[in-house]
Amino acid sequence: MLKVYKYQKLMDEKGVVKPCPFHDCKENQLPAYHFGFDPIGDNGNFVPGHKRNSRINSEDDIRNCKYCGLSMYKTENSAKEQWSKLEPRVRRLLKYTHLLEGEIKREHGVMTIEKGQHFSFFEYAGVDLNKNFKLLSEL
């Protein structure tokens, strides 16, 4: 069965060069950490960069594709470390207030294969990650 991505229309509108997500993306099951807002049902949670900020424009095909996915981390520590490395000005622009913790399942979508603890996640249509995540801590 052909699986459709939740933000396929966004990928098409942004002119993302195919394949996006990339050929080496895979379904996986693992704990995941994501920056977000309180409450967990906030409409700003689980929204890709291109949708949050329509002014984002990249000539880099890989980066442009990743902006259509969700930025996530494999461990709590790696997410907190990345947040602490961001300049205060960038943190204010992003406006995130909390670290969210959840479980990514194979039926939710595909993730990029990257070195380190970060990955981009591309949800399938019909998936509601709010049901699989909870507020972990304030940022």
CORGI-V390074 format. One record per backbone hydrogen bond with DSSP energy under -0.5 kcal/mol. CO is the residue of the C=O (numbers start at 1). NH is the residue of the N-H. If there is no record, write none. Layout:
# CORGI-V390074
CO NH
CO NH
This chain:
# CORGI-V390074
4 125
5 8
7 11
8 12
9 13
10 14
11 16
12 15
22 25
26 111
30 104
32 102
33 73
34 100
36 97
36 98
39 42
42 45
44 47
48 51
48 52
49 53
53 56
59 61
60 64
61 65
62 66
63 67
65 68
66 69
67 50
69 49
70 72
70 121
72 119
73 33
75 79
76 80
77 81
78 82
79 83
80 84
81 85
82 86
83 86
87 90
87 91
88 92
89 93
90 94
91 95
97 139
98 36
98 100
99 136
99 137
100 34
101 134
102 32
104 30
105 108
105 109
106 109
108 124
110 122
111 26
112 114
117 74
119 72
120 112
121 70
121 123
122 110
123 6
124 127
127 129
128 131
129 132
129 133
130 133
132 103
134 101
137 99
